[in-house]
Amino acid sequence: MTRDGSGKPRAIAEALATLLRRTGLDAEVARVGVLEAWPRLVGAQIAGVTQARLMTADGTLVVGVRTHAWMTELSMMERQLVTKLAAAGGPTPVQRIRWELMR
């Protein structure tokens, strides 16, 4: 617990949320939520061969893929995946996916 200007204690989560808002990092933290949600949103099979790496401010999700074959398959599914991810909500909806081969 911390104290706000009133001298009353407040929860650390509330203090952290205030700090993130003041520094402008709250949108960044919310935006990367899709990285954590990726496996749940795309399912075990796709999650097993991919890794969500980065969510940009303009709505581009960068995803690593294990093989060229999977990259081709997922590229053909991109519209469906973008729709599914955008429906999950968030401050910056996924607009497009950029596929990268994992090394």
C-alpha positions in Angstrom: 0.0 0.0 0.0 1.1 3.5 -0.7 -0.3 6.9 0.2 -1.8 9.3 -2.2 -1.9 13.1 -1.7 -4.7 12.6 0.9 -2.6 10.6 3.2 -4.8 7.6 2.8 -3.2 4.2 1.9 -4.0 2.8 -1.5 -3.3 -0.5 -3.2 0.0 -0.9 -5.1 -2.0 -1.9 -8.2 -3.8 1.5 -8.2 -0.5 3.3 -7.6 1.1 1.4 -10.5 -1.8 2.2 -12.8 -1.5 5.9 -12.0 2.2 5.8 -12.7 1.7 4.1 -16.0 -0.9 6.6 -17.0 1.3 9.6 -16.0 4.3 8.2 -18.0 2.2 7.3 -21.0 3.2 3.6 -20.7 -0.4 2.4 -20.0 -1.2 2.1 -23.7 2.0 0.2 -24.4 1.3 -2.3 -21.6 -2.2 -2.8 -22.8 -1.1 -3.1 -26.5 1.3 -6.0 -25.7 -1.5 -7.9 -24.1 -2.1 -9.6 -27.4 1.3 -11.2 -27.1 0.2 -13.0 -24.0 -3.2 -13.9 -25.4 -1.8 -15.2 -28.7 -1.8 -18.9 -27.8 -5.3 -18.8 -26.4 -6.7 -16.9 -29.4 -5.1 -18.9 -32.2 -5.3 -22.4 -30.6 -2.7 -25.0 -29.6 -1.7 -26.1 -33.2 -0.8 -22.6 -34.4 0.6 -21.5 -31.1 2.9 -24.6 -31.2 4.6 -23.4 -34.4 4.6 -19.6 -33.8 5.5 -16.9 -31.3 3.9 -13.5 -31.1 6.9 -11.1 -30.8 5.8 -7.5 -31.1 2.7 -5.4 -31.4 3.3 -2.0 -33.0 1.4 1.2 -32.4 -0.1 1.1 -35.9 -1.7 -2.4 -35.3 0.9 -4.6 -36.9 1.5 -7.9 -35.0 4.9 -9.4 -35.7 4.8 -13.2 -35.4 7.7 -15.7 -35.6 7.0 -18.9 -37.5 9.0 -22.1 -37.4 8.9 -23.2 -41.0 8.3 -21.8 -44.5 5.4 -24.2 -45.0 3.6 -22.9 -41.9 4.4 -19.3 -42.9 2.7 -19.9 -46.3 -0.3 -21.6 -44.6 -0.7 -18.8 -42.0 -0.3 -16.1 -44.7 -3.4 -17.6 -46.4 -5.2 -17.5 -43.0 -4.2 -14.0 -42.1 -7.6 -12.3 -42.7 -9.3 -14.9 -40.5 -6.7 -14.5 -37.8 -6.8 -10.7 -37.9 -10.6 -10.8 -37.5 -10.3 -13.1 -34.6 -7.6 -11.1 -32.9 -9.4 -7.8 -33.5 -12.5 -9.2 -31.9 -10.6 -9.9 -28.8 -10.4 -6.2 -28.2 -7.6 -4.1 -26.8 -6.6 -0.4 -27.2 -4.9 -1.1 -30.6 -6.7 -3.7 -32.6 -4.6 -5.9 -34.8 -4.7 -4.6 -38.4 -2.2 -6.9 -40.0 0.2 -9.6 -39.2 3.9 -9.6 -40.3 5.3 -13.2 -40.5 9.0 -13.8 -39.8 10.9 -17.1 -40.0 12.2 -18.1 -36.6 15.9 -19.1 -36.4 
